[in-house]
Amino acid sequence: MRIDCTCIYILPVTISDATPDLAISSGATTAPSTDQAWTPRLWGVLAVLCLVMFLDGLDVSMVGVALPSIGTELGLSTTSLQWIINGYVLGFGGLLLLGGRTADLLGRRRVFLIALTVFAIASLVGGLVDNGTLLIASRFVKGLAAAFTAPTAMSILTTTFKEGPARNRALSIFSVFGASGYSSGLILGGLLTSAGWRWTFLMPVPFAVLALVAGAALIPRDRAADTGGHDIVGAATLVSGMLLAVYTVVSAPARGWADPLTLGSFALATALLASFFVVENRVAHPLVRLSILRVGSIVRANLSIVALFGSYLSFQFMMTIFLQSVLGWSPLEMALGLLPAGIIVAFGSPFVGRLIDAFGTARMIIAALTSLSLGYLWFLFAGSDQPNYTIAILPSVVLLGVGFALGFTSIMAQATSGVDDSEQGLASGLVQTSAQVGAALVLALTTALVTAGSHTATGISDAGFHQFHSGLVLVTGVALLGLLITVSPLLRRVLNPA
């Protein structure tokens, strides 16, 4: 993985020179590539990477199912519960780029195995603590560990498999394991939460140990970089700015949006994030070569992943609270109710690579965000205090499953399409950062809207469905905005055919 973007690591042809915007947005590559022979060792490496993806999906979905039970036992409000999710995604998204750079300097295999060990330990600690603050802290540490394993795994995949059919196939398989982990986590989360929510934190431990052992045996040793350095200042300004921005959004409803402390926090968060971009233009080894953002298709891929992850994670959070805390569903009933989405992703993802080859990434992303938008709109208008599952919930779940299945692989392919191997780490780390940070910000805004005006201990009033109406409007708007951004190049071509 080559996440450093200075002249030390860049090949003579840069991404902006080698790949025209229109070529990438249509799913084209810089050069034709023949399909790749899949050896047993190649399959073994992919299996290790897929196991890590499975672990991530498993962990997120199990914890999501357990949130109401955690809140009841530890006395956490809805605002506090969202930090169990956001603590993870902020740690994950905040250090993704630094994690990839560290793998460049120290070696992918070494960083992957060390981070996976920390991930397993944090999972164990999260299942043993009896304090909400410590639980959130363990989730943050777990996210930090994932920030080092995820870009390393993605970089290993994109540099091991040639761009074209081989990489699209590998990405599809990679996505299947993530979906399988997610769908398995829903069922396991429902079962384990019935026995005690702590088991949802302890369950990933043996998976992490298995991935650790398999990774040590199968991932080949690689050399660390001879030169280079960390962008510590850039990482510090990025993480602190994002944390402060999310905290301000979450705390603003209770404090007041016009409160001097709220306004000051927003100003400081903006200053920190602005300083990050200043730093990236000046340091010798930046986390992000900002010129990569001149490629329109890469920018659109990153905005699309914000729309996909941000809306999807926020909708799942609201449904978890609504179905269990408002409608009184058991954790297992809720898991089974949302399971069709995971099943669709698991069984549909293997075919997405072929669809990308046939139609290109841009059209697939448009189809994905259209399906997501329709799913949110359906529940927004069909939902009620006593919704009929078959009429109000199931159609939305199916549409969301189709949208996520089509969107995830397509966006990842577009974000790394046409990018030289020396910058695959940068491209993959950037899109994963956008996914996690976007999800954290949208979830924070959603939580603020859902809990606004509530005075109950859980943050959810007895009013029912209308408490979630503003949050549903937000996630629908996010998905529609992502769709508009993705469609814009096609609209320009229609309006200006010359």
N, C-alpha and C positions, 0 to 999 in steps of 0.2 A: 504494500500500500504506500502511495506517495502523496500524503496529504499536504506536505510543504509545497508551496507554490512559487518559490523564488527561483532564480536562474540556476541555482545549484542543482535542482532536481528536474527542471523542465527540459524536455527535449526541444530541439530547434523549432519544431512547429507547435504553436500553442493552440489551445482549444478554439479560441475565437478566430484564428487564421484557418484552421483545418476544417471547421464545420460551420457552414452557413446556417443561419437561423432556420430557414425554411426546410433545410434538409433534415435537421434534428426533429423539428416539430412534426414531420410526417412519418417519423419512425425510421428514416434512412440512416445509414452508417457512413463513416468516412471511407471505408473500403470494403469490398465484398469479402466475406470469409466463408470458408468451407466448414461443414459440420465437423465436429470433433469426436474422436474415438473415446468412448467412456470405458476406462480401465477399472478393475476392481479397486485400485487405490484411489482413483478419482471419485468413485462412488462412496468410498469410506470417508474421504474428506467432506464430501457433501453431507453425509449422514451426521457427522459431528456438528456441522454448521446448522443443519436442520433441527438437531436436538436442542441447540441453544435457542433457536427461534421458537420451537415448541415450548420450551421452558418459559420464555417471555410471555407468550400467549396464555399459557396455563396460569401463570401467576396473576396476571392482570384480571382475568375473568373470575378466578376464585375469590380474589380480594373484593371485587365488585359485588359479588353475591353476598359476601359476609358483612358489608358495611352497616346495614341496619342493626345486626346483632352486636357488632363492635360498639356502635353508638349507644345501645341500650346498656351493655355491661360496663363500659367505661365512662358513661355519661357525656358523650361527645355530641355536639350539635351538628346539623347538616354542614355548616360552614367548616367546622373542624374535620368532619369526615372527608370533605373534598381534598383536604391536605394529605390524606393517606394516599390518594391518587396523585395529586399534584406534587407531593414531595418526591415521589418516584420519577414522574415525567420531567420535573425541573432538574433534578440531579442528572437524569439521563440526557436531556437535551442540552443542558448547560455545558457539559464537558465532553460531548460527543467529538467535537473537532479536536480538542486537546487530546482526547483519548486516541484518536487516529494518529495524531502527530507523535505521541509517545510510542505508539507501535512502530512508527517509522524509525525512531531513534534507537529503541531498545530491541526491536524484533517482534514480529507479529505473534509468533508462538509463545514467547515468554510473557508478553502483556496479556494475551488471551487467557493463559492458564492462571496467572496471578489474579486477574480480575474475576475469573470464574470462582476462584477460591473465596474471595471476599464476598461475592454474591451468595455463596452457600452459607457462609457464616452469618451474614446479615439476615438471611431467611430464618436461620435458627434463632437468632436473637429476637426477631420480630414475633416469633411464636411463644417466647418465654416471658416477655416484659408484661407489666401490669399497669402501665401508665401511658396515657394518650400521647404525651410529648415524646417519650422514648420510642413509642411505636412509629410515630411519624419520622423520627430521626433515623430509625432503622430502615424505613422505606427510602429515605433520601440517600443513605449510604448504598443501599441496593441499587438505586438509580445511577449513582456514581460508578458502581462496578459495571453496570450494563453499558454505561457510556464508553467503556473501554472494550468490552467484548463485542458490542454490536458493529461498530465501524470496522473492527479487525475482521470479524466474520464476513461482512459484506465485501470488504476489500479482497479477502482471500477468494471469495466466490467470483468476483468480477475480473480478477486477474488470472484465476485458474481456468475459467471457461471463456472461450473466445466470443467476442461480440457477434451477435447474430442468433441463429437457431439454438446453438449450444447454450449460450447465456440465457436466452429467453426460457428455454426448458428448465435450466437450473433455477432461475428465479421463480418459475411456476411451482416447482417442487418445494422450494424454500417457503413460498407463500402457503402451500398446502399444510406444511407442518405448523406454521403459525396459526392457521385456521383450526387445525386439529387440536392444537393446544388450547385455543380459545374455547372451542366447543366442548372439549373434554373438561376444561376448567369449570364451565357452567354446571355440568352434571356433578362433578366431584365437589365443587363448591357448595352446591345444594345439599349433597349428602354429608359432607364434612361439617358444614355449619350447623346441621342438625345435631351433630355430636359435640360441637364446640368450635367457635370461629378460629381458635388458635391452630387447628389442624390445617386450615387453609394457608397458613404461613409456613408450617412445617413440611407440608407436602412437597414443595419444590426441592427440598434439600437432597433427597436421594437422586433426583434427576440431575441436579447440578454436579453431584459427585460422579455419576455415570458419565456425564459430558466431560468432566475433568479427566477421568481415567482414559476415555476414548480419545480425547484430544491429545493427551500426552503420547499416546501410542501411534496416532495416525497423522497428525499435522507435522509436516516436515520442518526441520530446523531451518531458520533463515538468518541472514546476517543483519546486524544492526547497521544503521547508516554511519558512514565515516565522519560526516560533518553535519552541522545543523544545530538547532536550539529550540527551546520552548518559548512560546509567546505567553508568559505568565500574566503580564499586565492585561493583554487582550482577553485571556480567559477570566481573569478576576472581574474586569469591567462588564463582560457579557453576563456572567452568572449573577453577580450582585445586582445588575440592572434588571434582569428578568425576575429575580426573586422579589425585589422591591416593587416592581410593576404589578406582579400577581398579588402580592400581599396587600397593596394599596387598593386594588379592585375588590378583593374579598372583604376588606375591612371598611370600605367606603360607605356601604349602606347603613351600617350601625353608627358610624361617626358622622356621616353627612358628606355628600359629594363636594360641597362648597366649604367644608371645614378647612381652616388654614393648614392643619397637619396633613390632610388628604392632598391638598394642592401642592404642598411642599414635597410630599413623597413622590407625586407624579413628576414634579420638576426635577427632582434628584434622579429618579429612574431614567427620565429622558436624557439627562446630562450624562449619566453613566453609559447608556447605550450609544449616545452620540460619540462619546470619547472612545468607545470600542472601534468605531469606524475610523476615527482619527489615528488611533494606534495602528490599525491594520495597514494604513497607508505609509507608515513610517518605520515599523520594525523590520529587521532583516529577515525574520522567519515568521510571517503572519499565520494566524490560524486559517484565514480566508484570503485568497487572492481576489480582491474585489472586482477585478476585471472580468472574472468568470460570470459576474452578474450582468454583463453586457449581452450575453447570449440569451435571447428572448425565450427559447424553449426551456432552458434550464430554470429561468425565473418563473415561468408558468408552471413547471413541474413542482417547484417548491411552494408556490401559492396553492396549487391543487391539493398537495398533501396536507396543507393547513386546513383547507375546507373539508377534506375527507376525514382526517383524524379528529380535528377539532369538533366537528358536528357529530360524528359517530360516537366518540367517547362521552360527550356531554349528553347526548340522547340516552345512552346506556345508563349513565349516572341518574338521570331523572327517572327513567323507567324502573330502575332498582328501588329507588325511594318510593315512587308512586305505587308500584305493585305490592310492595311489602308493607310500607308504613301507612299508606292510605287505604288500599284495598284489602290488606290483611292476608296476602298470599304468603305461603311458606317459602323458604329459600329454594327448595326443590321445585315447587310449582313455578316460581319465577324463572328458574333456570330452564325448565322444560319449555316454558312459554317463549323464551328468547332463543332457544336452541336452533330452530330452523335457519336462522341467519348464519350461524357457525357451520351448519351442515352444508348449506349452499356454497359457502366460501371453500370448504374443504373439498367438495366434489367438483366445484366449478373451476377452481384455480388451475388444475392441470391443463385445461383447454385454452387458457388465456394466452399462453405463449403463441399458439397457432393463430389465434385471432389477431394478435399484434402483428405477426408476419403478414397476415392477409390485409388488414385494414390500417395499420399504423397506430402509434401510441395516442396521437391527438384525438382521433375518432373514438378510441376506446375510453379515454378519460371523459370525453363529452357524454358518452353513454352511461358511464359510471355515475357521474355527478347528476345527470338527469334522473337516474333511478333513485339515488339518495334523496334528491329534492322532492320527488313524488312521494317517497315513503314518509318523509317528515310532514308534508302537506296532508297526506291521508290521515295520519293520526291527529294532526292539529284540528281537522274538521270532523273526524269521526269519533274522537275520544270523548269521554264523559265521566261522570262520577261512578257509573256502573257500566263500563264498556263491555260489549260483546266481543269475546276474544276472536272469533272467526271473522267478524265483520270489521272491527276497529283495530285490532292489534296484529293479527296474522298477516294481512296484506302489507302493512308497514314493515314488519320483520322480514318478509320475503324480499321486498324491494330493497331494503338495506343490505341484505345478504348479497343480492345480485350486484348492487353498486360497489360494495367493498371488494367482492371477488374480481370484478372487472377493473377497478381503480387501482388497487395496491400495486400489482405487478406492472401495470401499464405506466404508472407514475414513476416507479423505480427504474423502469427501462428507459423512459424518456430522460430522466435526470442524469443517467450515466451514458446515454447513447452518444456516440461520436467523441467521447472523452478518451484521451490517451491514457494508457495504463499508469503513467507517472502521476496522473491526477484523478484516478478512480477513487482514491481515498477521500480527496477533497469533495468530489461530486456526491459520493454516497453519504459521507458524513454531513454534508450540507443539507441534503434532503431529509435525512433522519432527524437532524436538529430542528428543521422547520416543522416536522411532524410533531415532535415532542413539545417544543415551545408553543406552537400554535394550539395544540391540544390543551396545554396548561392555561393559556390566556382565555380561550373560548370557554373552558370549564369554569374558570374563575368568574367570568362575566355571567355565565348561565346560573351559577350558584348565587351570585349577588341578586339576580333578577328573581329567582325562585324564592329566596328567603326574605326579600324586601317586604317590609310591613308585617312580618310574622313575629309573634311574641311568645311562641311556645318553646319548650326546651329543645325540641329537635329541629326547630327552624321551619317546620312545616305545619301550617295551620290546619284546622279541621274542615276548611272549605272544600277541599278535594281537588278536582281536575283543574279548575281555573287558576290554582296556585302555580301551575306549571305552564300556563298559556304563554307568558312572556318569554320563558326559556325556550319553548318550542318555536316561537316566532324567530328568536335569535338563531337557533341552529339551522332553521330553514333558510334564513337570510344568508348565513355563512355559506351553505351549500350552493345557493343560487348565485352568489357572488363569484364563487369558484368556477361555476359553470360559465358565467359570462366572460370571465378572464380567459378560459380555455377556448371558448368559441370565437373570441375577438379576432384572431388571425384569419380564420375562415371567413368571417364577415367582411374583413378588409379585402380579401381576395375577390369576394363576390361583388362588392361595391366598386372595387378598382381592379378589374380584370387585367388591365395593362401592366 
